[in-house]
Amino acid sequence: MPTPYRSSPVFDENTIPAALRKEHRTKAGVWGVIEVIEGKVKFMRSGHSGVTTLEPGRPGLVLPEQPHFVEPIGPMRMQVHFYDQPPDISDK
């Protein structure tokens, strides 16, 4: 699996930036993997119907330039990892 070139700080339901709660996107050539460490997070992205619930062991894959946003479901902790090539994860 490729190694992320950068990772965000660990956020919880109180410290998650407002920018992640509204629609945003990665840059061209940048993939993101949303890793939930504890709890659950709603993950919405364009081109996918409905909401995906992310939790430990079930990361969310963000494609380059794909509009998306997240919303905590109660207490949680999460981190975002950034890659310059497609990460090898199972995105269910």
PAZAPA-4460 file (N, C-alpha, C; in steps of 0.05 Angstrom, whole numbers, plus 32768, in hexadecimal, padded with zeros to 4 digits):
% residues 92
    n_x    n_y    n_z   ca_x   ca_y   ca_z    c_x    c_y    c_z   seq   type   mol
   8011   7FE8   8000   8000   8000   8000   8012   8019   8000     1      M     A
   800B   802C   7FF0   801B   8045   7FF0   801A   8052   800C     2      P     A
   802E   8062   8011   802F   8070   802B   8024   808C   8027     3      T     A
   8013   8095   803A   8009   80B1   8037   8020   80C5   8038     4      P     A
   801D   80DA   8028   8032   80EF   8029   802C   8103   803F     5      Y     A
   8013   8102   8049   800B   8114   805F   7FF3   8109   806D     6      R     A
   7FF0   810E   8086   7FD8   8107   8095   7FCF   811F   80A6     7      S     A
   7FB5   8121   80A9   7FAB   8137   80BA   7FAF   8130   80D7     8      S     A
   7FAB   8144   80E9   7FAA   813D   8105   7F92   812B   810A     9      P     A
   7F91   811F   8121   7F79   8110   8129   7F64   8124   8133    10      V     A
   7F4C   8122   8127   7F36   8134   812F   7F22   8124   813F    11      F     A
   7F14   8131   8151   7EFC   8126   815E   7EE4   8136   8157    12      D     A
   7ECD   812F   8162   7EB4   813D   815B   7EB5   815A   8161    13      E     A
   7EC6   8163   8173   7EC8   8180   817A   7EDE   818E   816A    14      N     A
   7EF2   8180   8161   7F09   818D   8153   7F08   818A   8135    15      T     A
   7EF6   817B   812A   7EF5   8178   810D   7EF0   8193   8100    16      I     A
   7F00   819B   80ED   7EFD   81B6   80E1   7EE2   81B9   80D2    17      P     A
   7ED7   81D0   80D4   7EBE   81D6   80C6   7EC1   81D0   80A8    18      A     A
   7ED9   81D5   809D   7EDD   81D0   8080   7ED8   81B3   8078    19      A     A
   7EDD   81A0   808A   7ED8   8184   8084   7EBB   817D   8086    20      L     A
   7EAB   818D   8094   7E8E   8188   8097   7E7E   8193   807F    21      R     A
   7E8B   81A3   806E   7E7D   81AD   8057   7E8B   81A2   803E    22      K     A
   7E7E   81A4   8027   7E89   8198   800F   7EA4   81A4   8008    23      E     A
   7EB7   8193   8004   7ED2   819B   7FFB   7EDD   8185   7FEA    24      H     A
   7EF5   8188   7FE0   7F01   8173   7FCF   7F1F   8173   7FD2    25      R     A
   7F2B   815D   7FCB   7F49   815B   7FCA   7F52   8168   7FAF    26      T     A
   7F6B   816D   7FAD   7F77   8178   7F95   7F7A   8162   7F80    27      K     A
   7F7F   8169   7F67   7F85   8156   7F52   7F9D   8145   7F5A    28      A     A
   7F9A   812B   7F56   7FB0   8119   7F5C   7FB3   8112   7F7A    29      G     A
   7F9F   8119   7F8A   7FA1   8113   7FA7   7F89   8102   7FAF    30      V     A
   7F8F   80EB   7FBB   7F7B   80D9   7FC6   7F7B   80DD   7FE4    31      W     A
   7F64   80DA   7FF0   7F62   80DC   800D   7F56   80C2   8018    32      G     A
   7F5F   80BB   8030   7F53   80A4   803E   7F4B   80AF   805A    33      V     A
   7F31   80AD   805F   7F26   80B6   8079   7F27   809E   808B    34      I     A
   7F37   809F   80A0   7F39   8089   80B3   7F2B   8091   80CD    35      E     A
   7F17   8082   80D5   7F09   8086   80EE   7F17   8075   8103    36      V     A
   7F20   8081   8118   7F2F   8073   812D   7F1C   8069   8143    37      I     A
   7F08   807A   8149   7EF3   8073   815D   7ED9   807F   8154    38      E     A
   7EC3   8072   8159   7EA8   807C   8153   7EA1   8079   8135    39      G     A
   7E8F   808B   812C   7E85   8089   8111   7E83   80A5   8104    40      K     A
   7E85   80A6   80E9   7E84   80BF   80DA   7E73   80BA   80C2    41      V     A
   7E61   80CD   80BB   7E52   80CC   80A2   7E65   80D7   808C    42      K     A
   7E65   80CA   8075   7E76   80D2   805F   7E65   80D4   8046    43      F     A
   7E63   80EC   803B   7E54   80F1   8023   7E66   80FB   800D    44      M     A
   7E63   80F0   7FF5   7E73   80F8   7FDE   7E63   80F9   7FC5    45      R     A
   7E6B   810A   7FB3   7E5C   810C   7F9A   7E61   80F3   7F89    46      S     A
   7E4D   80EC   7F7A   7E4F   80D4   7F69   7E48   80BA   7F77    47      G     A
   7E42   80BC   7F91   7E39   80A5   7FA1   7E1E   80AC   7FAE    48      H     A
   7E0B   809B   7FAB   7DF2   80A0   7FB8   7DF3   8099   7FD5    49      S     A
   7DE5   80A8   7FE5   7DE3   80A3   8001   7DFB   80AA   8011    50      G     A
   7DFA   80A1   802A   7E0F   80A7   803D   7E1D   808D   8045    51      V     A
   7E37   808F   8047   7E47   8078   8050   7E4F   807D   806D    52      T     A
   7E4C   806A   807F   7E55   806D   809A   7E70   8061   809D    53      T     A
   7E83   8071   80A4   7E9F   8068   80A9   7EA2   8062   80C6    54      L     A
   7EB2   804E   80CC   7EB9   8046   80E7   7ED4   8038   80E7    55      E     A
   7EDF   8032   80FE   7EF9   8025   80FE   7EF8   800B   80ED    56      P     A
   7F0C   8009   80DC   7F0E   7FF2   80C9   7EFF   7FF6   80AF    57      G     A
   7EF0   800C   80AD   7EE1   8012   8095   7EE7   802F   808C    58      R     A
   7EFF   8033   807F   7F06   804E   8077   7EF6   8058   805F    59      P     A
   7EF8   8071   805A   7EEB   807E   8043   7F00   8087   802F    60      G     A
   7EFC   8081   8016   7F0F   8089   8000   7F04   80A2   7FF2    61      L     A
   7F15   80B6   7FF0   7F0E   80CE   7FE2   7F1F   80CF   7FC9    62      V     A
   7F13   80D1   7FB2   7F21   80D2   7F98   7F2A   80EF   7F93    63      L     A
   7F3F   80F2   7F82   7F48   810D   7F7C   7F31   811F   7F72    64      P     A
   7F2F   8137   7F7D   7F1C   814B   7F75   7EFE   8143   7F7A    65      E     A
   7EF9   812E   7F8A   7EDE   8125   7F8F   7ED2   8135   7FA6    66      Q     A
   7EBC   8143   7FA1   7EAE   8152   7FB6   7EA4   813F   7FCC    67      P     A
   7EA8   8146   7FE5   7EA0   8135   7FFB   7E9F   8145   8014    68      H     A
   7E92   813A   8029   7E93   8145   8044   7E8D   8130   8058    69      F     A
   7E94   8135   8071   7E90   8122   8087   7E80   8130   809D    70      V     A
   7E73   811F   80AD   7E64   8128   80C4   7E67   8114   80DB    71      E     A
   7E70   811C   80F2   7E73   810A   8108   7E58   80FF   8111    72      P     A
   7E58   80E6   811A   7E40   80D9   8126   7E48   80D5   8143    73      I     A
   7E42   80E8   8154   7E4A   80E6   8170   7E68   80E8   8174    74      G     A
   7E71   80DE   818C   7E8E   80DF   8191   7E9D   80CF   817D    75      P     A
   7EB3   80DA   8173   7EC3   80CC   815F   7EDF   80D8   815E    76      M     A
   7EF1   80C9   8151   7F0C   80D3   814B   7F13   80C9   812F    77      R     A
   7F1E   80DB   811F   7F24   80D4   8103   7F3E   80E3   80FA    78      M     A
   7F49   80D8   80E4   7F61   80E4   80D8   7F5E   80E0   80BA    79      Q     A
   7F6A   80F3   80AB   7F6A   80F1   808D   7F86   80ED   8084    80      V     A
   7F8A   80DA   8072   7FA5   80D4   8067   7FA4   80DB   8049    81      H     A
   7FB9   80E8   803F   7FBA   80F1   8023   7FCF   80E2   8014    82      F     A
   7FC8   80DB   7FFB   7FDA   80CB   7FEA   7FDC   80D8   7FCF    83      Y     A
   7FF3   80D3   7FC2   7FF8   80DE   7FA7   7FF4   80C8   7F92    84      D     A
   7FEB   80B1   7F9A   7FE3   809B   7F89   7FCD   808B   7F96    85      Q     A
   7FBE   807C   7F87   7FA6   806E   7F93   7FAE   805C   7FAA    86      P     A
   7FA2   8060   7FC1   7FA8   804F   7FD8   7F9A   8034   7FD4    87      P     A
   7FA4   8020   7FDF   7F9A   8005   7FDC   7F88   7FFF   7FF4    88      D     A
   7F6F   8009   7FF3   7F5C   8003   8009   7F43   7FF8   7FFD    89      I     A
   7F34   7FE9   800D   7F1A   7FE0   8004   7F06   7FF5   800D    90      S     A
   7EF9   8001   7FF9   7EE5   8016   7FFE   7EC9   800A   7FFA    91      D     A
   7EBC   8003   800F   7EA2   7FF5   800D   7E8B   8009   800B    92      K     A
***
